[in-house]
């Protein structure tokens, strides 16, 4: 999907931009020939089986050491999930629904000597504004269950720790998934990884 941004002859010859389809190739390029800009799709980073918060930390440290700016392109997700992505503070956060013009604008922003704040696309800002107070829909109990799942606890272990029935914990998980617009456990795992990276 990233390539669609570049279909219309998008070229910034003064900047080197890295595309990578696996984590090993990504680390090899960051070590041997770091680009100016690293562009990743959310689904690649957080959907990759070998990706975890420690790998993301390694990528982040490698990028900072080589002054590589990170661009993340996110799906049209729940505003709360989008907020978590924004809170990680990539150099640029774009949506898959942004136009090529918005990417041009973001790259131009990155070419400033020292951009003071992360760039967030106009589309994502509008999504966050339209969500208003409903941006954070989870109850404290649902948030706690997700946090514990992100720490690696099973539903049975969470139930034992919280002195609740496993069915109650499963219901909290189900309700959280419904509120977040997440339909599968694999999508939920992406969200949980993101929760941990935003801390």
Secondary structure as UniProt FT lines:
FT   HELIX           2..6
FT   TURN            7..9
FT   TURN            13..14
FT   STRAND          17..18
FT   HELIX           23..32
FT   STRAND          37..41
FT   HELIX           42..47
FT   TURN            49..50
FT   HELIX           53..65
FT   TURN            66..67
FT   STRAND          69..74
FT   HELIX           79..88
FT   STRAND          92..95
FT   TURN            96..97
FT   HELIX           100..110
FT   TURN            113..114
FT   STRAND          119..120
FT   HELIX           122..131
FT   HELIX           132..135
FT   HELIX           140..150
FT   TURN            151..152
FT   HELIX           155..162
FT   HELIX           166..180
FT   HELIX           185..197
//
